[in-house]
């Protein structure tokens, strides 16, 4: 089974450092595990230090480089 979560947004600044993002993330992870999902992959921009730090804190540890290609359609 494959699950895609698109458009995960950041927690408002005033709620940073209160554990809100971690609680939300842990709930998503729990539900995915209950559904039998065995792996998660996250994608963020290289310069998004806050997101990278957050995902490292959540246990993600292997960064892989990949290339996104775009094409503008008429």
Secondary structure, DSSP 8 states (H G I E B T S, - for coil): ------------GGGTTTTHHHHHHHHHHHHHHHTT---------TT-HHHHHHHHHTT---------------
